[in-house]
Amino acid sequence: AAEMPASPAPVMFLKGKLVKVDCTDAGATLTISAGHASWTFSTAERKSLVLIGADSFSCDWHNVPVAVNYRKTGENQGSLLSLELQ
C-alpha cells in the first residue's frame, strides 16, 4: 500500500466537459476537456465517489458538462474527490 503524503495536496476545482470514462475493476479514469487543456482524473473506487446530480456512476458518460473537486497528482491530472454533473 502506498503511504499517504505528510501534507495532502490542496483540494482544487475544475469545470469542463467530461469527454470519456474508462472503467477498471473498481475504479475509473475520466478525461475532461477544460478550455484548451485535456485533464485526466482517476478514482480508485467509483462506487464511493461523491456524485452530485446523478444517482449512480456511469461508465458510459460522454460529452457531459461537469465540475470536479480533485487533488492534483501531476501535469493536467488529479485524484477525484467529487463529480458534479451539470
N, C-alpha and C positions, 0 to 999 in steps of 0.2 A: 504494500500500500504506500502511496506517495505521502510524504509528510506535508502538512499544511504549512504555508509560509508564515513567518512570525507576524507580519502585518499584512493582512489581505489587501489586495488592490481595491481602490475605491469603487463604489458602485457607480456605473455610468449609464447614460440613457441614449437611445438612438431611435429615430423614426425612419422608416423606409418601406420598401416593398419586399415582401417575402417571395423570393424567386422560386426556390425549391426546397424540399425537405428530403434528406437521405436518412432513413431509419436504420439503426443497427439493432442488435438483440433487444436491449432495453433502452438504449439512448437514441439520440438523433443529432444530425448536423443540419443546420439551417443556413441557406445562402440568402443574404438580404442585401438588396441594392439601395444605397443611400447617396443621393447626389451622383457624383461620378465614380464613387467607390463601391466595391463589392466586398461585403463582410461575411465572415464565416463564424457562426456561433454553434457551440455544442452543449449538449446536456447529457449527463450520464444516465439519468433516469427520467425519461419523458413523461411517465405516469405521475411523477411527483412534482413536475414543473408547475409553477404558479401560472394559471391561464386566466386571462380577463377577456370576456367577450366570446368565449367558447366553452362548451361543456366538457369536451374531451379533446385530446391531442389527435391531430390527423396527419398521417404521413403523405396525404395527397394534396395538402395545401400548396397552391402556387399563385403568383400574381395577386397576393392579398396585402393591403396596407396594414402594417404592424408597427408597434412600438415595443422596444425591449429594454429591460434593465439587465445589465451584464457587468462582469469584471473582465477587464482587458487582459488577454493572455499573450498577445503578440501583435504584429502589424496587421491591422484590419481583422482581428479575430478576438473572440472572447468566450467566456463561460456564461451561459444563460442563467439568469435568476428568475425572470418572469417574461411572459409573452402576452401582449395585448393585441387582439385582432380589432381593427378599426372599421 
